[in-house]
Amino acid sequence: MFSTVTSGAVSGMESYLMQVEVDVSNGLPGCHMVGLLATEVREAAERVRVALQNAGIELPPKRITVNFSPADVRKRGVGVDLPVAVGILAAYGEIEESAMEKTVVIGELGLDGEVKRVNGILPVVRQAKEEGYRRCILPADNAKEGAVIGGMKIIAVQSLAEVIAYLQAEESERDAFLAPVTADIDALFAREEQREETDFSEINGQSAVKRAVEIAAAGFHHLLMIGAPGAGKSMIAKRIPTVLPPLTKEEALEVSTIYSVAGLLDTEAGLMTRRPFVSPHHTITETALAGGGRIPMPGAISLAHRGVLFLDEIAEFSHTTLDIMRQPLEDRRVHIARSSGTYTYPADFMLVGALNPCPCGYYPDRGRCRCTDREIDRYLSHLSGPILDRIDLCVETPRVDVKDLHAEQADNESSADIRKRIIRARDIQQKRFRGTRLKFNSEMGPRQLKKYCALGEKEQALAEQIFHRMQLSARAYHRMLKVARTIADLAGEERITAAHLTEASCYRIADGKYWRRGRE
């Protein structure tokens, strides 16, 4: 007998549905699996055999052939265990094939018949909905993430025996046997709003750095903070997500899809409702940062999509590791080519770096700095010119005075107050870029710069003076204009003025102070 069960998988960030075709015939007993399979998929035959046996299913010895279609796509992952088991049972006549109509089945099987969670459920369920399927049978630990895709009946199962009983039941009795799982997305977002978190009001002093953070968050610009140890760089960076606007539902699905593929999605919530804050250690490998590997997976820069990638002690990162970010910082996506195929991961993140100015941390205070010029140059050389060119704002974090430490926190602006101004500036950008793919000033290209950053005669003369005086590259000059546009948006002004240009240029002074010292 022959049966077909629909399942699904992901390849990179792309999801697809596959047909698991099972044929049972007379011949030498055994299970043969074909269809361009990875090792973990081939091993499914033995897992399914033992799981069926431990579930109390005794099947006559037959020749079983399992084909995974489409045959030209390499099949990876362990989510095919459950559909293979269901397909075998249907081919033996234990389950009516009509019970699997418009149904997608996914799940890994333990040897005791337990149905275990798998990665990438959310994009597969979305794909199934787009192709007209009405029901998904998923592991219980994946049910919530599948349920955030509305319009699909999500059935959560914990064991193979439960799946068999559900599919053998009458259609009218199935929902009573296993009630479909639902998700209240509005409640998830409401719970996020009530969640306690760190706040900018806890930071005393550092008004110039707070201003730079506000500009960076308003235009989604990249930010580098330079200062002595203990000046508050890490403390400030960890509070940046609190001033970013909340995720929209569309953005939440984008981020959740990445975390689903990576196997990092919260099983209880099933949806990411907070902007990511990813802070990898400086020993991170190139593959872990950019993504890829033997089985390609999203890297840290993709996990920071729509959020913040914070590189603390950025000069301690490998030079080659940092340079991997050149293309993602420009294109906002990562392209990975492997022998098994080409994979593209989203990487639209806000880079925030924290840096000591030298190995001991106290340059240019020669009263405390013990480093030689050669040591300082070697230390700072980890940040190459192309990387610095891609950072929009570079700001110094001075030592905090003891009077500031003793100041009342009630006098400091809260994250909520700062966020209101940022949201107003972003609303201006949304209106400006309506009808285009752009969302933020930082995404503007040469054509948009000419249209939205047009300068008057006085401002043009000032911009040219800054360009020559600071020896800016074309990229750095364009980024300065983008920052000036964001400063103008925060001020609610339609045109970029000399004051906006002057402030924007100040955020490149630290660049010249540390990386071009003694060369001018």
N, C-alpha and C positions, 0 to 999 in steps of 0.2 A: 504493500500500500504506500501511498504517497501523501505528504502533507507539506504545507507552507506556513511558516510563522514569521511575522514581521518584527524585526528588532532594529537597533540603531547604534551608532557609534560616532566618534569625532576623529577628525584628522587635522591636527593643528587646532585652529579655531572653527573649522568648518564641520558641520554635522551632516550626516546622511543616514538614510534608512536602508536597511539591507533585508533581503529575503533569505531566511534560513529554510532550505528545502531538504526534506528528509524522505528517503526511500527505504522501505523495509522489504526484503525479498529473500527467497530461499538461496542457500549457498553456505559457504564456509562462514561460521559465526565471527563477527568482528564489527568494529566501527571505523569507517574510513571517512576522513574529512578533507574536503578540497575547497579551493577558492582563494589562493594567494594568502596564506595564513601565517601569522607570527607564531612564535613558540608557545606563548601563553594561550593562544586560541586552540592550537593542536592539543594541548594538554586538557582541554575541556572535555574530551571524550572520556578520559578516565575519571575526572571529577563527577561527571554526570552519571556514569555507570555506578559508582559507589554511592552517590546521593540517592539514586533511585532504589538501590538495594536497601539502604538504611531507612528509606521512607516506606518500606514494606511492599514495594512494587516488584513483582516477579514477572519477567517477560520471557517468552519463548526464545530460544537461541536462533537468531536470524542474522543475515548480512545487512548491516545498516550503513547507508551512504548519506553523508551530510554535505550539502553544497551551500556556500555563502555567495550570494549574488548582490551586487555586481562583482564579477570575478577579477576585474582589472584593478580593483582598489585593495590595497593591502589592509587586512583586518588585524587590528590590535585590541588589546584589552581583554578583560575577563567577563564583560557584560553579556556575552553570548551563551553562558552556561545555562541559564534558565530557559531561553527560547529553544535551545537544542533539546533540553529535557522535555519541554512541552511538545515540540515537534515530533520527537520519538514516540511519545505517548499517543499523539494524534494519529501517527502512521500505524500504530498497533491497534487503533480503534478504541483506546481508553478514553479519549476526549473527542467530542464532535468538532470537526473543523469549523463549523458555523459559529462555535463559541468564540473563535478568535477573529471574527470578521471586524475590520476597521480597528484592530487592537494592536498595540505595540508592546512587546514584552522585553524587559531588560533586567539582568541581575546576575550576580556571581553566586555560585553554589558552594557551600562548605560540604565536607564529606558526610556530615550528619544531616544534610538536607536544609541547613539554614540558608536563607537568602541574604547575601551581604551587599553593602552599598558599593556603587561604582562611580567613577568620575564622569563628568560631562553630561549629566542627565538633563539639565535645564535647556541647553541648545538642542538636544535631541527631541525633547517634548515640543519645543517651539517648531521644529522642522515637521514633526508629525502633525501638528495642528495645521500648518500651512499646506500639507499634502492631503488633508481631508480625513485624517484619522480621528476617532472620537474617544478612545479609551487607551490608557497606558497602565500596564501592570508593572509596578516598580518595587524595589526593596523599601522597607519601612523607613530606613534612614535617609532615603532620597525623596520620600513622598512630598515633603513640604516644598522643596525646590521645584518639583514638577508641578505643584499646585499653583505656583505664582503665575503660570501661563493659564490665563482664564479660558474657559470654553472647552476644557478637556476633563474627562472623568479620570481621576487618579485613584488607582487601587493600590493600597499599601499591603505588602505581603511579607511575612517573616520566615516562612518555610515552604519547601516544595510541596509538602502535604496540603498546606493551606491553598496554594495555587491550584492544585488538582481538584480539591473540594469546591473551590470557587467556580472553576470552569465546568465541572460536572453538574453543578446545580442548575435548576431551571432559570431562565432569563429573569423572570419576575422575582425570584428569591435571592438573586446575587447581591443586590444592594443591601438587603437585610443581613446577609451573611458577612459581607465586608463593606461597610459604608464608605463611599468615596471621600477622599481627603480634600479639604478646601483650605484656602489661605486668604486672610484679610489683609491686603496690602496697605490699606489706609491705617489700620491699627498698628502695623509694623512701623510706619513712618511716624505715627503719633507717639509710639513708645520711644522712638529715637529722640524726638524733641524733648521728652521729659528726662532723658538720661543725663545723669550728672557727669561733668567732665571738667578738665582743667580750664582756666580762664586767663585772659590777658591782664585782668585786674590784679593778678598775683605777681606781676612783674613791675618792680619799681625802677624808675629811671629808664635809660635807653630809649628816649623819645625819638631820636633819629632813626634807630633800627626799627621801631614800631611803625614809623612813617614808611620806611622802605618796604616792610612786610605788607602794609595796607596797599601800596601801589602794586606790588607783585601779585597779591591776591586778586586785586580788581581787574588786572589785565592778563592774569595767568602767566606772568613773567617768571623767568628763572632768577634765583637769588643766591648770592654768596656772601656769607658773613665772616669777617676776618677780625680776630681779636685774641687777647691773652686768655690763658686758661681761667675759668671761673667767671667770665664776663656775662654769662647767661645765654650763649649762642644756642645750646641744645634746648634749654628751657623755652626760649622763644620759638624755636622750630617746632617743638611738640605741640604748641598752641596754635599753629597756623591753621590746621583743619577747623578750629573753632570759629574762625572768621570767614571761612569759605561758605558760600551759599549751600543750602542743603541739596543733596542729589535729587534730580528729577526722577520720575518713574522710568523714563527712557534710559537715563544714565545708570540708574540702579540695576536695570536688566543687563546693560553692557558690562558693568563691573562684575555682577553676579555670574555672568557667563564665563568670564575669565577665571574666577575663583572656583566655579563648578568644574571646569576642565582641569584645573590644578588640584582638585580634591580638597580645597580649603574652605568650602562654603559651610556655614553654620547649619547643622542638620535641624535645629529647632526652628530657626527663623526662615531659612530657605531663600533669603534675599538680603543682599548688602544694602543697607539704608544709610550708612555713614561713609563719607569720603575716605578712601584708603590713606593710611600713613605707613609707608614702608621704609624701614631704616636698617639696611643690611650692614653687617660687620665689614671692616675694611679688608678682611681676608677672603671675601667672596670671590669665587672664580668667575671667569668671563662668561661661561655657560650659564651659571646660576643668575648672573646679572641680566644677560640679554635673552636667555631662553635657549631651548634646543636640547641637546643630549641624545643618548641612544634612542630613547622614546621621547620625541620632542614635546616639551612642556613650556608654558609661559615662564619667563624670568621675572626678577624683581621689578624691572622697569615696566613690565606689563601689569604686574600686580598693583602697581601704583597708578594705573590708568584712572583718569578723572580725579586724582588726588595728589598727594605729596610724596616724592622720593627724597628722603633726607639722607645725605651722605655726611655723617659726622666724622671729623678728622679726615677730610677728603684727601689731603696730601699723603695720607698713609695708604691709600688705595694704589694698586699697581697702575703704572702709567698706561699699559696696554688695556687694562680693564676699563679705565676711564675713557680712553679713546674709542671704545666700542660704542659709546653713547653719541658720537658725532652725528651719525645718520638719524637715530631716533629723535634727537633734539630738533632736527630740522623737519623730518618727514612725519613725526608723531606715530610711527609704526616701526616694527622690527621685521625684517625679511631674513629668513633662515633657509639656506639651501643645503639639503642632505641628499644622499644617494636614494633615499626612499621618497623624496619629493621636496617641494618648496612650501614653506609655512610662513604665514604672516600673522603677527600678533599686534594688537593695538598698544600704543605706548604714548598716549596723550597725557603727560604728567607734568607737574610743576617741580622742577629740580631745586632743591634747597641744600646748599653746602655750608658746612662750618669748618673753619680753617684757623689753625694757629699760624702766625706769620713766620715762624721758624721752628726748628726742632725743640728748643727749650720753651718757646712760646712768648717771649718778651720783646722781640725786635719790634720797633726801632729804639726801644729804651736800652741804650748801651750801658746804663748803670746796672741793669739786671741781666741783659742778654749775654750769654756765654758763647754764642755761635760765631764761627768765622763766616766771611762772605761766601766762601765756597760751599760750606754746609747749608747756608740759607738758600743759595741758588739751586743746589741739588734737591733740597726739600721741596721748594716751590715748583721745580721743573716737572713734577708729577702732573701738574695741571698745564697741559700744552696750550699754545696760542689758540688753536682752533676751538678748544673747549671753552676757554675764557671768552672768546668772541661770541659764543652762543649763550653766555650768561648776561642777562639784561641789566641786573642791578648788583653792584658790588659795594658793600657798606662795612664800615669799621664798627666794632663793638667795643667801646672804651671800658675801662674798669669802672665799676659802679662805686660811687661815693658812699661812705658809711651813713651820711644823712639820708640818702635815698633809701638805703636798706631799712632805716627806722621810720620812714614815712608811712602814713596810713594808706592801706590798700584801697580804702573807700574813695580816695582822691584819684585813683587810676581809672582809665576807661575800661569798660568791660568788653569782652568779645562780642556781645550782642550789639553794643553801640557801634563798634568798628564794622561789624558785618552789615549793618544798615546802610552805611555809606558805600560799602563795596557792592551791595546789591543794587543800589541806585546807579552806580557807574556801570554795572553789568547790564542793567536794563537799557541804558543808552547804547551800549554795544550791540545788544540784541536788535534794537530798532535799526541801527546803522547797517548791520549785516543781514537784515531780513531778506530772504530769498536766495541767500548764498550758503555755502557750506561752512563759512567762518562763524565763530562764536566770540572770539576774544581778539583784542588788539594785537596780541602777540602772534597771531596766526596770519597777519596781513602780509601779502607779497608786494612786489614792486608796483604793480598796478593799483592795488588798494592804497598803498602809501601815497602815491601821487594824487589820488582822489580825496582821501580822508585826512592826510597830513600836509595839505598844501600850506605853504608859509608865505607871509607877507614879505615885502621887500626888506624891512628891518630884521625880521626873524631869519630870513634867508641869509643875510649877511652875517648874523650871529652864528648860525649853524655852520657856515663855511669856516668862520674863524675857529670854532670849536674843533672842527674836523682837522684843520691843519695844526692847530696848537697841540692837540692831544694825540696826533698821529693815528687817527682811527682808521680801521679797515672799512670797506664798504659795508660789510655785514654789521660791524659795531655801530656805524653811523645810522644804519636803518633801524637797528634795535634802539638806539637813543631816541629816534623819532617816535617809535612805537610807545616807549615809556612816556615821552612827552604827551602823546595823545591820551594815555591813561590818566596822567596827572590832570590834564584839562578836563577829562570826563569826571574825575572826582570833584573838581571845582565847579562842574556844571557849565563849563564854557564851551562854546561851539568851535572856536578857533584856538590853535596853539599860539601862545604868546611867548615873549622873550623870557618871562619868569618860568614858564613851564620847561623851556629848553635848557635854561640855566640849571634848574633843579635836576633835570634828567642827566645832564652832563656830569653833575656832582657824583652820580652813582658809578662813574667810570674812573674817578680819581684814584681810588684804592688799587685799581688794576695797574695804573701807571706807577704808583708809588712803590709797589712791591715787585712787579715783574719787569719793570724797565728802569730800575734804579741804577744810576751811574751811567746810563746809556744816552742821555739826552744832552 
